[in-house]
Amino acid sequence: GLSSLLGDAAVSVSSSDASAGTAEQPAAALPAAQLTGLVDIPIEWINSGPWQPRRRFDIAALEELADSIRSKGLVQPVLVRAHATKANRYELIAGERRWRAAQMAQLHNVPAIVRDFSDEEAYEVALIENVQRADLNVIEEAEGYRQLIENFGYKQSQLSEIIGKSRSHIANLMRLLGLPDDVRALVTDGSLTMGQVRPLIGHDDASALARDIMKRGLNARQAEALATKPRGDTSGKSSSQKSAASKSADIRAIENMLENQLGIKTDIIWDEQRQNGRMTLTFSGLKQLEHVLEKLGSI
């Protein structure tokens, strides 16, 4: 968690001064106590930061949290930094759900931890704080891992220790980023689960299969059976492609090993008759490709 960021001193910022927030001047002109430490800030002085990995907010869950805040107050402070150029303005780094719920609860002030973070530090802390929480959907969580790896040089083993989740969990989630955008969107909005779409990773017809799975209401096991179902000769696929569903345990073990090492979808097609094959690595973006090349260079 981020409990180590809590300061000892609490400072109250009067909400009667909120109108001063419209003035633009260097944040350094603010009292030093307002730049670092635990403060009570008028809620309208806080703006959402650009590093928020969460794309969707459950309105019902926010209303439930707002009810709790109305009755008990906001117990856990949000994490902010002072705006670089505007006085009495703060950028939210962590705690956006609490901040949104506090607005719904019509709080005037919220407790906040203020830290002097650079852009990179703010981005890094926001991502780590968010992926540690259980209420991110799997796509948002995977995006958070990818950004930490690509932008800040984390290794999956380091993330495993920091976040408290296994390397295989992190690797499996990052594989979901190899799905087409429309399939990822179906997972993000809750139309499909991770178990339903996992068999579609690297599949040529992933989008069509995802729509079919959703339309027919197939469970994860049925979705896997559909994705690995052999195709007819009219599909235009070679015999080696059609035999992918019957991969040996050894081939699958090699795929899993490479995926855990590289953090991306790995697909091995082996033609037993010809004794040859090919390996496909599916990546998203040049930064992830650079990361994979670095990994391969260290093996």
C-alpha positions as a Markdown table, in Angstrom:
| # | Residue | x | y | z |
|---|---|---|---|---|
| 1 | Gly | 0.0 | 0.0 | 0.0 |
| 2 | Leu | 0.9 | 3.6 | 0.2 |
| 3 | Ser | 0.6 | 4.0 | 4.0 |
| 4 | Ser | 4.3 | 5.0 | 4.2 |
| 5 | Leu | 3.3 | 8.3 | 2.5 |
| 6 | Leu | 1.2 | 9.5 | 5.4 |
| 7 | Gly | 2.7 | 12.5 | 7.2 |
| 8 | Asp | 2.6 | 13.3 | 10.9 |
| 9 | Ala | 1.3 | 16.9 | 10.6 |
| 10 | Ala | -2.3 | 17.7 | 9.8 |
| 11 | Val | -3.1 | 21.1 | 8.3 |
| 12 | Ser | -6.5 | 22.5 | 7.7 |
| 13 | Val | -7.1 | 24.6 | 4.6 |
| 14 | Ser | -10.1 | 26.9 | 5.0 |
| 15 | Ser | -12.9 | 26.4 | 2.4 |
| 16 | Ser | -13.7 | 30.1 | 2.7 |
| 17 | Asp | -10.5 | 30.7 | 0.6 |
| 18 | Ala | -11.7 | 28.4 | -2.2 |
| 19 | Ser | -12.4 | 31.4 | -4.5 |
| 20 | Ala | -8.7 | 32.1 | -4.6 |
| 21 | Gly | -8.3 | 28.8 | -6.5 |
| 22 | Thr | -9.0 | 30.7 | -9.7 |
| 23 | Ala | -5.8 | 32.7 | -9.6 |
| 24 | Glu | -3.0 | 31.4 | -11.6 |
| 25 | Gln | 0.4 | 31.6 | -10.0 |
| 26 | Pro | 3.3 | 29.3 | -9.1 |
| 27 | Ala | 2.3 | 26.7 | -6.6 |
| 28 | Ala | 5.5 | 27.5 | -4.6 |
| 29 | Ala | 3.7 | 30.7 | -3.4 |
| 30 | Leu | 1.5 | 28.4 | -1.3 |
| 31 | Pro | 2.4 | 27.9 | 2.4 |
| 32 | Ala | 4.9 | 25.0 | 2.7 |
| 33 | Ala | 2.5 | 23.0 | 4.8 |
| 34 | Gln | 0.1 | 22.9 | 1.9 |
| 35 | Leu | 2.8 | 21.4 | -0.4 |
| 36 | Thr | 3.6 | 18.3 | 1.6 |
| 37 | Gly | 1.8 | 16.4 | 4.5 |
| 38 | Leu | -1.7 | 15.6 | 5.5 |
| 39 | Val | -4.2 | 18.4 | 4.7 |
| 40 | Asp | -7.9 | 19.1 | 4.6 |
| 41 | Ile | -8.6 | 20.4 | 1.1 |
| 42 | Pro | -11.8 | 21.9 | -0.4 |
| 43 | Ile | -13.0 | 19.3 | -2.8 |
| 44 | Glu | -13.3 | 21.7 | -5.7 |
| 45 | Trp | -9.6 | 22.4 | -5.5 |
| 46 | Ile | -8.8 | 18.9 | -6.6 |
| 47 | Asn | -8.8 | 17.8 | -10.3 |
| 48 | Ser | -8.5 | 14.3 | -11.7 |
| 49 | Gly | -4.9 | 13.4 | -12.8 |
| 50 | Pro | -4.1 | 12.1 | -16.3 |
| 51 | Trp | -2.5 | 8.8 | -15.0 |
| 52 | Gln | -5.8 | 7.1 | -13.9 |
| 53 | Pro | -5.8 | 3.6 | -15.3 |
| 54 | Arg | -9.4 | 3.0 | -14.5 |
| 55 | Arg | -11.7 | 3.6 | -17.5 |
| 56 | Arg | -15.1 | 2.7 | -16.0 |
| 57 | Phe | -16.7 | 3.5 | -12.6 |
| 58 | Asp | -19.6 | 1.5 | -11.3 |
| 59 | Ile | -22.2 | 4.1 | -10.4 |
| 60 | Ala | -24.0 | 1.7 | -8.0 |
| 61 | Ala | -20.8 | 1.0 | -6.1 |
| 62 | Leu | -20.0 | 4.8 | -6.0 |
| 63 | Glu | -23.4 | 5.5 | -4.5 |
| 64 | Glu | -22.8 | 2.8 | -1.9 |
| 65 | Leu | -19.5 | 4.3 | -1.0 |
| 66 | Ala | -21.1 | 7.8 | -0.9 |
| 67 | Asp | -23.6 | 6.5 | 1.6 |
| 68 | Ser | -20.8 | 5.2 | 3.7 |
| 69 | Ile | -19.0 | 8.5 | 3.5 |
| 70 | Arg | -22.1 | 10.4 | 4.5 |
| 71 | Ser | -22.5 | 8.3 | 7.7 |
| 72 | Lys | -18.8 | 7.8 | 8.6 |
| 73 | Gly | -16.9 | 10.4 | 6.7 |
| 74 | Leu | -14.0 | 9.8 | 4.4 |
| 75 | Val | -11.7 | 7.7 | 6.6 |
| 76 | Gln | -8.8 | 7.1 | 4.1 |
| 77 | Pro | -7.2 | 10.2 | 2.6 |
| 78 | Val | -6.7 | 10.7 | -1.1 |
| 79 | Leu | -3.2 | 11.2 | -2.5 |
| 80 | Val | -2.5 | 14.5 | -4.5 |
| 81 | Arg | 0.2 | 16.8 | -5.6 |
| 82 | Ala | 0.1 | 20.6 | -5.8 |
| 83 | His | -0.5 | 21.9 | -9.3 |
| 84 | Ala | 2.7 | 23.1 | -11.0 |
| 85 | Thr | 1.4 | 26.6 | -12.0 |
| 86 | Lys | -2.0 | 27.2 | -10.2 |
| 87 | Ala | -2.3 | 28.2 | -6.6 |
| 88 | Asn | -4.9 | 26.3 | -4.5 |
| 89 | Arg | -5.1 | 23.5 | -7.1 |
| 90 | Tyr | -4.2 | 19.9 | -6.7 |
| 91 | Glu | -3.9 | 16.9 | -9.1 |
| 92 | Leu | -5.3 | 13.6 | -7.9 |
| 93 | Ile | -2.8 | 10.7 | -7.9 |
| 94 | Ala | -4.7 | 8.0 | -6.0 |
| 95 | Gly | -8.2 | 7.6 | -4.6 |
| 96 | Glu | -10.4 | 8.7 | -7.5 |
| 97 | Arg | -13.3 | 6.5 | -6.4 |
| 98 | Arg | -13.2 | 8.1 | -2.9 |
| 99 | Trp | -13.0 | 11.6 | -4.5 |
| 100 | Arg | -15.9 | 11.0 | -6.8 |
| 101 | Ala | -18.0 | 9.4 | -4.0 |
| 102 | Ala | -17.1 | 12.3 | -1.7 |
| 103 | Gln | -18.5 | 14.7 | -4.4 |
| 104 | Met | -21.7 | 12.6 | -4.5 |
| 105 | Ala | -21.9 | 12.8 | -0.7 |
| 106 | Gln | -21.6 | 16.6 | -1.1 |
| 107 | Leu | -18.5 | 16.9 | 1.2 |
| 108 | His | -17.0 | 20.3 | 1.2 |
| 109 | Asn | -13.5 | 19.2 | 2.3 |
| 110 | Val | -11.6 | 15.9 | 2.0 |
| 111 | Pro | -8.5 | 14.7 | 3.8 |
| 112 | Ala | -5.6 | 14.4 | 1.4 |
| 113 | Ile | -1.9 | 13.4 | 1.6 |
| 114 | Val | 0.1 | 16.0 | -0.5 |
| 115 | Arg | 3.4 | 14.9 | -1.9 |
| 116 | Asp | 5.9 | 16.7 | -4.3 |
| 117 | Phe | 5.9 | 14.1 | -7.0 |
| 118 | Ser | 7.4 | 14.5 | -10.5 |
| 119 | Asp | 5.2 | 13.5 | -13.5 |
| 120 | Glu | 6.9 | 10.1 | -13.7 |
| 121 | Glu | 6.7 | 9.5 | -9.9 |
| 122 | Ala | 3.0 | 10.4 | -9.9 |
| 123 | Tyr | 2.3 | 8.1 | -12.8 |
| 124 | Glu | 4.2 | 5.3 | -11.2 |
| 125 | Val | 2.6 | 5.6 | -7.8 |
| 126 | Ala | -0.9 | 5.9 | -9.4 |
| 127 | Leu | -0.5 | 2.7 | -11.4 |
| 128 | Ile | 0.9 | 0.7 | -8.4 |
| 129 | Glu | -1.8 | 2.0 | -6.1 |
| 130 | Asn | -4.5 | 1.1 | -8.6 |
| 131 | Val | -3.3 | -2.4 | -9.6 |
| 132 | Gln | -3.1 | -3.3 | -5.9 |
| 133 | Arg | -6.8 | -2.8 | -5.6 |
| 134 | Ala | -9.2 | -5.7 | -6.3 |
| 135 | Asp | -11.9 | -3.6 | -8.1 |
| 136 | Leu | -10.0 | -3.0 | -11.3 |
| 137 | Asn | -11.3 | -5.1 | -14.2 |
| 138 | Val | -8.7 | -7.5 | -15.7 |
| 139 | Ile | -8.1 | -5.3 | -18.8 |
| 140 | Glu | -7.4 | -2.2 | -16.7 |
| 141 | Glu | -5.1 | -4.3 | -14.4 |
| 142 | Ala | -3.3 | -5.7 | -17.4 |
| 143 | Glu | -2.8 | -2.2 | -18.9 |
| 144 | Gly | -1.4 | -1.1 | -15.6 |
| 145 | Tyr | 1.2 | -3.9 | -15.6 |
| 146 | Arg | 2.1 | -3.1 | -19.2 |
| 147 | Gln | 2.7 | 0.5 | -18.5 |
| 148 | Leu | 4.8 | -0.2 | -15.4 |
| 149 | Ile | 6.9 | -2.6 | -17.4 |
| 150 | Glu | 7.2 | -0.5 | -20.5 |
| 151 | Asn | 7.5 | 3.0 | -19.0 |
| 152 | Phe | 9.3 | 2.3 | -15.8 |
| 153 | Gly | 11.3 | -0.9 | -16.5 |
| 154 | Tyr | 9.7 | -3.1 | -14.0 |
| 155 | Lys | 10.1 | -6.9 | -14.4 |
| 156 | Gln | 7.3 | -9.3 | -13.8 |
| 157 | Ser | 9.1 | -10.7 | -10.8 |
| 158 | Gln | 9.4 | -7.3 | -9.2 |
| 159 | Leu | 5.7 | -6.5 | -9.8 |
| 160 | Ser | 4.8 | -9.9 | -8.3 |
| 161 | Glu | 6.6 | -8.9 | -5.1 |
| 162 | Ile | 5.2 | -5.3 | -5.0 |
| 163 | Ile | 1.6 | -6.2 | -5.9 |
| 164 | Gly | 1.5 | -9.5 | -4.0 |
| 165 | Lys | 0.3 | -11.5 | -7.0 |
| 166 | Ser | 2.0 | -14.4 | -8.8 |
| 167 | Arg | 4.1 | -14.0 | -11.9 |
| 168 | Ser | 1.7 | -16.4 | -13.8 |
| 169 | His | -1.2 | -14.2 | -12.8 |
| 170 | Ile | 0.5 | -11.1 | -14.2 |
| 171 | Ala | 1.6 | -12.9 | -17.3 |
| 172 | Asn | -1.8 | -14.4 | -18.0 |
| 173 | Leu | -3.5 | -11.0 | -17.6 |
| 174 | Met | -1.0 | -9.3 | -19.9 |
| 175 | Arg | -1.7 | -11.9 | -22.6 |
| 176 | Leu | -5.3 | -10.5 | -22.7 |
| 177 | Leu | -3.8 | -7.3 | -24.3 |
| 178 | Gly | -3.2 | -9.4 | -27.4 |
| 179 | Leu | -6.9 | -9.6 | -28.0 |
| 180 | Pro | -8.6 | -7.3 | -30.5 |
| 181 | Asp | -9.9 | -3.9 | -29.2 |
| 182 | Asp | -13.5 | -4.9 | -29.5 |
| 183 | Val | -13.0 | -8.1 | -27.5 |
| 184 | Arg | -11.1 | -6.3 | -24.8 |
| 185 | Ala | -14.0 | -3.8 | -24.7 |
| 186 | Leu | -16.5 | -6.7 | -24.1 |
| 187 | Val | -14.4 | -7.8 | -21.1 |
| 188 | Thr | -14.1 | -4.2 | -19.8 |
| 189 | Asp | -17.8 | -3.7 | -19.8 |
| 190 | Gly | -18.5 | -7.1 | -18.2 |
| 191 | Ser | -20.2 | -8.7 | -21.2 |
| 192 | Leu | -17.5 | -11.5 | -21.2 |
| 193 | Thr | -15.2 | -12.8 | -18.6 |
| 194 | Met | -11.5 | -13.5 | -18.7 |
| 195 | Gly | -12.2 | -17.3 | -18.8 |
| 196 | Gln | -14.5 | -16.9 | -21.8 |
| 197 | Val | -12.0 | -14.9 | -23.9 |
| 198 | Arg | -8.7 | -16.5 | -22.9 |
| 199 | Pro | -9.0 | -19.3 | -25.6 |
| 200 | Leu | -9.4 | -16.5 | -28.2 |
| 201 | Ile | -5.9 | -15.0 | -27.6 |
| 202 | Gly | -4.1 | -15.2 | -30.9 |
| 203 | His | -7.1 | -16.6 | -32.8 |
| 204 | Asp | -7.7 | -15.3 | -36.3 |
| 205 | Asp | -11.4 | -15.1 | -35.7 |
| 206 | Ala | -11.3 | -13.8 | -32.1 |
| 207 | Ser | -13.9 | -11.0 | -32.7 |
| 208 | Ala | -16.4 | -13.2 | -34.4 |
| 209 | Leu | -16.0 | -16.0 | -31.8 |
| 210 | Ala | -16.4 | -13.5 | -29.0 |
| 211 | Arg | -19.7 | -12.3 | -30.4 |
| 212 | Asp | -20.8 | -15.9 | -30.8 |
| 213 | Ile | -19.8 | -16.8 | -27.2 |
| 214 | Met | -21.8 | -13.8 | -25.9 |
| 215 | Lys | -24.8 | -14.4 | -28.1 |
| 216 | Arg | -25.0 | -18.1 | -27.1 |
| 217 | Gly | -24.1 | -17.5 | -23.5 |
| 218 | Leu | -21.3 | -20.1 | -23.5 |
| 219 | Asn | -19.3 | -20.7 | -20.3 |
| 220 | Ala | -15.5 | -20.8 | -20.2 |
| 221 | Arg | -15.2 | -24.5 | -21.0 |
| 222 | Gln | -17.7 | -24.2 | -23.9 |
| 223 | Ala | -15.9 | -21.2 | -25.2 |
| 224 | Glu | -12.6 | -23.1 | -25.2 |
| 225 | Ala | -14.2 | -26.0 | -27.1 |
| 226 | Leu | -15.6 | -23.5 | -29.7 |
| 227 | Ala | -12.2 | -21.8 | -30.1 |
| 228 | Thr | -10.3 | -25.1 | -30.6 |
| 229 | Lys | -12.9 | -26.7 | -32.8 |
| 230 | Pro | -11.3 | -27.9 | -36.1 |
| 231 | Arg | -12.3 | -26.0 | -39.2 |
| 232 | Gly | -13.4 | -27.4 | -42.5 |
| 233 | Asp | -11.3 | -27.4 | -45.6 |
| 234 | Thr | -13.2 | -24.3 | -46.8 |
| 235 | Ser | -11.4 | -22.2 | -44.2 |
| 236 | Gly | -8.3 | -22.0 | -46.3 |
| 237 | Lys | -6.1 | -22.9 | -43.4 |
| 238 | Ser | -3.2 | -25.3 | -43.8 |
| 239 | Ser | -3.1 | -28.7 | -42.0 |
| 240 | Ser | -0.6 | -27.3 | -39.5 |
| 241 | Gln | -3.0 | -24.5 | -38.5 |
| 242 | Lys | -5.9 | -26.8 | -38.2 |
| 243 | Ser | -3.9 | -29.1 | -36.0 |
| 244 | Ala | -3.3 | -26.4 | -33.4 |
| 245 | Ala | -6.1 | -27.6 | -31.3 |
| 246 | Ser | -4.4 | -31.0 | -30.8 |
| 247 | Lys | -1.1 | -29.6 | -29.5 |
| 248 | Ser | 0.9 | -32.0 | -27.4 |
| 249 | Ala | 1.4 | -31.3 | -23.7 |
| 250 | Asp | 5.1 | -30.6 | -24.4 |
| 251 | Ile | 4.3 | -27.9 | -27.0 |
| 252 | Arg | 1.8 | -26.3 | -24.6 |
| 253 | Ala | 4.4 | -26.4 | -21.8 |
| 254 | Ile | 6.9 | -24.6 | -24.0 |
| 255 | Glu | 4.3 | -22.0 | -24.9 |
| 256 | Asn | 3.5 | -21.4 | -21.2 |
| 257 | Met | 7.2 | -21.2 | -20.3 |
| 258 | Leu | 7.9 | -18.6 | -23.0 |
| 259 | Glu | 4.7 | -16.6 | -22.1 |
| 260 | Asn | 5.8 | -16.4 | -18.4 |
| 261 | Gln | 9.3 | -15.3 | -19.5 |
| 262 | Leu | 8.3 | -12.8 | -22.1 |
| 263 | Gly | 4.9 | -11.7 | -20.8 |
| 264 | Ile | 3.2 | -11.9 | -24.3 |
| 265 | Lys | 1.1 | -14.4 | -26.2 |
| 266 | Thr | 3.2 | -17.2 | -27.7 |
| 267 | Asp | 1.8 | -19.6 | -30.2 |
| 268 | Ile | 3.7 | -22.6 | -31.5 |
| 269 | Ile | 2.5 | -24.6 | -34.5 |
| 270 | Trp | 4.2 | -27.9 | -35.0 |
| 271 | Asp | 3.7 | -30.2 | -38.0 |
| 272 | Glu | 4.6 | -33.7 | -36.8 |
| 273 | Gln | 4.6 | -35.2 | -40.4 |
| 274 | Arg | 7.0 | -32.6 | -41.8 |
| 275 | Gln | 8.9 | -32.2 | -38.6 |
| 276 | Asn | 8.9 | -28.4 | -38.8 |
| 277 | Gly | 6.9 | -25.6 | -37.5 |
| 278 | Arg | 6.7 | -21.9 | -36.6 |
| 279 | Met | 6.4 | -19.7 | -33.5 |
| 280 | Thr | 4.3 | -16.5 | -33.3 |
| 281 | Leu | 4.8 | -13.8 | -30.7 |
| 282 | Thr | 1.9 | -11.4 | -30.4 |
| 283 | Phe | 2.8 | -8.0 | -28.9 |
| 284 | Ser | 1.0 | -4.7 | -28.5 |
| 285 | Gly | 3.0 | -1.6 | -29.4 |
| 286 | Leu | 6.7 | -0.9 | -30.2 |
| 287 | Lys | 7.5 | -0.5 | -26.5 |
| 288 | Gln | 6.4 | -4.0 | -25.7 |
| 289 | Leu | 8.3 | -5.2 | -28.7 |
| 290 | Glu | 11.5 | -3.5 | -27.4 |
| 291 | His | 10.9 | -5.1 | -24.0 |
| 292 | Val | 10.6 | -8.5 | -25.6 |
| 293 | Leu | 13.8 | -8.0 | -27.6 |
| 294 | Glu | 15.6 | -7.0 | -24.4 |
| 295 | Lys | 14.3 | -10.1 | -22.7 |
| 296 | Leu | 15.4 | -12.3 | -25.7 |
| 297 | Gly | 18.8 | -10.7 | -25.6 |
| 298 | Ser | 19.3 | -11.6 | -21.9 |
| 299 | Ile | 18.3 | -15.3 | -22.4 |
